[in-house]
Amino acid sequence: MEKFGKAEIRNLTKVIESGCFCDKRGGFMDQFRTEFARDLQAKHAISGGAAMLLMHAIPGAIGAGAGDEIIVDPVVQFHAIACLHNNIVPVWADVRPDNFLMDPSSVERRITKHTKAIWVTHLWGFPAEVDKLRRIADKHGIYLLEDCAHAIFAEYKGKYLGNWGHIGTFSFNMGKQLPTGEGGMAITSDDKLAFELNRRIIFGESPEVLSSNYRMTEFQAAVGVEQLKKVPRYLKIYREGKKILDEAIADCGWLDERFVIKGGVVAPYAWSCLFHGERKGIKLGVFKAAAKQAGASLGFGFTQRPGYMYDMFRKPNAYGNKGCPYNCHLYKGKVDWKTGLCPVAEDVIPRLVVCNNMALDTKIYRQNAMKIKEAIKLAESGNVKPLDYSDLDKKILAIVKEYGPVEPMEAIALLDKRHGPHLDEHSMFARMETLRDFFPYKLSHAGPRKFAFHDLSRQ
Ligand SMILES: Cc1ncc(COP(=O)(O)O)c(C=O)c1O
C-alpha cells in the first residue's frame, strides 16, 4: 500500500501555486481541522506545529501554572516536560502492571489541593482507563488531559480517545500513524477551552494572553488531509500485525502479551510484551543476545527508568537553573521522588520488550514473528552466542563517542553525513537501545531519549 503519492503531491503543488503557505480561510488547514474534528467526533480541532507545542500551551489554556501540580504517568515524559515548561510540578502516578498505563487508584492517592489536572498518555495506542480517570477529575473539579500521540482512532467503550478528557492531543511527526513531517492537533468539545488554546498558539501584534507562534503550515495540512483518509486503512494492517506478533509469543510462558482493557480498541503504534524470564531461569541479557542472533527486531526496556529518576526532572535546569518549579515560592507542596515512588513502573519498565507496529505489509510482521519465535527457542536452549557489533553498530558507537550524548534524531543526521544507512527514528532508537547491553563498548541513557558512550574495557 502506497503511503504518500499523487494526492499528496497534487495538494502540495496547489499550496506552492497559491503562494500562501500559512493558515488561510478555505485552505488545507481549515479542511484538515474540520475533517479531523468530524472524524474524531469532537467539536473543535486546533492545529499546531507539533503535539509538543500544543501540550506546551495547554496548561495556560486550563489556567494552570506556577504553584500547581499535574498528575502524570512515569513511563513516557512528554506531558511532564510540558509541565516543566509551565513551571508546574509533575506528580508521578503509578501504572498498571499488565498494560503499563496510568493506574486510576494511584492517581486518586496523588491528588492534593494543588492538583490542577490529570494528564494521561495512551502509550503505544492502548487505551487507559479514561472513564475512571474522568470520574476522578470531575469529583475533584480538575481537568483530564489525554496525550493521544500514539492513539488516533483508538477507542474506549465506543468513544474515540481524546474525547474522554477535556482536551486530547495527537502527533503527526514522521513516526506516527498520521505523518505530516511534523505537526499536531488538539481536540476538545469545550468552546471556552478551544478559544483559550487557540489564542495561545497564535501570536497577534498585541496578544491578550501570553502566546506564541505554534502554527502548522499549509504544507503539513496538505499532506494531513490525505493521510487522515488513509489512517483507517493503515490501522487495519497494524491491527493484523499486532495479532501476528501476539501469536508469536502465545505459547511462551515467560513473555506476557500486553493487556487491553475491556471495551478498548487499540490503534497499534508499537507492539510490546513483558519479559518474565525469571519464571524459566532466562536472563534478560541472554534473551537480548538471542533476539539479535535470530535477527528479531526488538528493543528492550524503553526509557529504562521512570521519568522521576532522570536528572532533568530531579534537578530541573530551566528558568535560569534556579530549581523551578519545585522551590518556586508559589509552590506549597512537597517533592519527594525517591526510588520506590512508583514500584510497578520501576519493575515493569526494564521488562518491556518492544518493536515498531507500523509496517504496511503483513509479510514484515510474519518475518519478525518467526524471528521472535526463533529467539525464544534460542534463549530456552541456552545456546546463545555472546553479543557482537555489526558494522552499523560500530558506526553508531563511533558517532556517540565523538558527539555524545546524542538523541536518536541527532545520530540519524550524523549517520547520514557518514553515508548512512539512513534509519528512521524508531529503528535508530531500537539500535541504540540494544547497544546498551554490550561489552566492551556500550551506550547508556543520558536522558529520556539521549545516549552516552562508555568504554568499559578501561574500567
Ligand atoms: C507520547 C508522545 N507524546 C507527545 C509527543 C510529541 O509529539 P510531537 O513530536 O508531535 O511534538 C510524542 C512524540 O513522539 C509522543 O510519543
The ligand as an SDF file (V2000), in Angstrom:
LIG
                    3D

 16 16  0  0  0  0  0  0  0  0999 V2000
    3.5590   10.0330   23.7440 C   0  0  0  0  0  0  0  0  0  0  0  0
    4.0060   11.2370   22.9800 C   0  0  0  0  0  0  0  0  0  0  0  0
    3.5150   12.4340   23.2990 N   0  0  0  0  0  0  0  0  0  0  0  0
    3.8740   13.5460   22.6550 C   0  0  0  0  0  0  0  0  0  0  0  0
    4.7820   13.5010   21.6350 C   0  0  0  0  0  0  0  0  0  0  0  0
    5.2010   14.7760   20.9640 C   0  0  0  0  0  0  0  0  0  0  0  0
    4.8150   14.7740   19.6360 O   0  0  0  0  0  0  0  0  0  0  0  0
    5.4790   15.7870   18.5960 P   0  0  0  0  0  0  0  0  0  0  0  0
    6.6990   15.1220   18.0650 O   0  0  0  0  0  0  0  0  0  0  0  0
    4.4180   15.9820   17.5470 O   0  0  0  0  0  0  0  0  0  0  0  0
    5.7710   17.0440   19.3240 O   0  0  0  0  0  0  0  0  0  0  0  0
    5.3330   12.2810   21.2440 C   0  0  0  0  0  0  0  0  0  0  0  0
    6.3390   12.2280   20.1650 C   0  0  0  0  0  0  0  0  0  0  0  0
    6.9980   11.2710   19.8790 O   0  0  0  0  0  0  0  0  0  0  0  0
    4.9430   11.1110   21.9390 C   0  0  0  0  0  0  0  0  0  0  0  0
    5.4420    9.9170   21.6110 O   0  0  0  0  0  0  0  0  0  0  0  0
  1  2  1  0
  2  3  1  0
  2 15  2  0
  3  4  2  0
  4  5  1  0
  5  6  1  0
  5 12  2  0
  6  7  1  0
  7  8  1  0
  8  9  2  0
  8 10  1  0
  8 11  1  0
 12 13  1  0
 12 15  1  0
 13 14  2  0
 15 16  1  0
M  END
$$$$
